[in-house]
Each structure stands twice: as C-alpha cells, then as structure tokens.
Amino acid sequence: MRLSEPRVHPAEFEGLDEETRTLLGFSKAKDGKRPDNVFTTFARNPALFRHFIVFGSYILTGSTLPARDREIVILRIGWLCRSEYEWGQHARIGRRCGLTEEDIIRITRGDQAEGWTELESALIRAVDELHGDAFISDQTWSRLSAYYDTKQLIDLVFTVGQYNMVSMALNTFGVQLDERLSGFPEAED
C-alpha cells in the first residue's frame, strides 16, 4: 500500500443519508458485514457516489466484454497504477471469472509473457498503451478488432479509463485493504 493510513476515512453508517445507505447495502446487510472500504470511502461524497455506482456497475456487470477478459484488463491497469487495493479486489473477482494463479502473476509480466493467447496479449498491450499514451495504436486496434465488435472495443477503452480513475482515487485517498483481501503478489526472482 502506498499509504499506511487513509487520508479519507470510510464513512460511518450514522452519518449517511438513506439513499446512500441503501446504495451501500447497509439496510440489507443481515450478516453485519460492512461494505468494502472503496464504497464507504467514495460515499463520503454522496452525490458523486450515486453517479459513480451506476457507471461502475455497468463496467463491472453490464459491459459487453467477457468477464475473464474484463478482469485481465482491470488487473493490468491496477498493476500499472500500483493500486494494491484494486489488485486485491480484482484478483479475487478474476479467480471467480476463470483466471488461474498463473494468469494473475502473468498479468504483472506484460503482453510478451509466455502463455497468453493472441487476444489476451492484445488486451494487455492495449492497457499499456492507454496508460502510457492515452491511445491504442493502429496495430493493437487491428489485433483487437479481429476478436471484438465495436461495442466491445468501446467497453474496453471505458473499462481501462474507469479503473485507471478508481486506482488514482484509491491510491490518493489511502483506501486500505479490506480484511479478506490480499495485496500484490510477492516479487519473483
């Protein structure tokens, strides 16, 4: 983690309006579990949170990208942004979407790592290009176009942008890992 303590502390239930509590799921939490730190931190600005949750939900659950591909993209941008919280959340989600431990480690090695399919390599390359230059090159776009339709290509760019923005916020606000999350993988020799 870049910061050992939060700069923006997660919101407490008592200080939130009913709509924000509902969005966080506080009113539905029967097991007493607190919503994730990412959401309770963003809820410190309720108006922003209400709009963020709509767009974020589309990217995470309504996007035209296959779930496994989406998680490769999210993990790569989280890695490039050095967002340990984002990495921890999406390593968990990625496993549920079919990523193996080997796949997750391979994401840290980039598009030339052995074992990627042509599409997966192009996805990693696209994330790297968007992160580095805010642009996908013609060569990478062509490779992606062999697999994805126009809606998927649009969703890809917006997914990288969404998680780049979230990673910046998580890092800057100092959002701490939830208890069930692990951070970055140990460095390999």
Summary of the structure (lengths in Angstrom):
residues: 189
radius of gyration: 17.1
end to end distance: 21.1
largest distance: 52.3
contacts: 542
relative contact order: 0.17
helix: 62%
strand: 0%
